[in-house]
Amino acid sequence: LRCDDCISYHVAQCKDAGVNRDEFFEVFSVGLVVGGSIVIPHLRRAGDFLDQLEGAGAHAAAAPHDHG
């Protein structure tokens, strides 16, 4: 619950496995209940990292590919 490297790894793995945004935030809520307010900074970073992953995926899908 409180290791940023571990959180980033597992968020990326779950994203690759097809976990959707609602499911992530459901798990984040459980983490908050289990870990208490001490985990809030880590949950914020997990949410930011998820945003980055989703932004990178959207950017990659929208970017034209230059094969020339």
Secondary structure, DSSP 8 states (H G I E B T S, - for coil): ---HHHHHHHHHHHHHTT--HHHHHHHHHHHHHHH-GGGHHHHHHHHHHHHHHHHHHHHHHHS-----
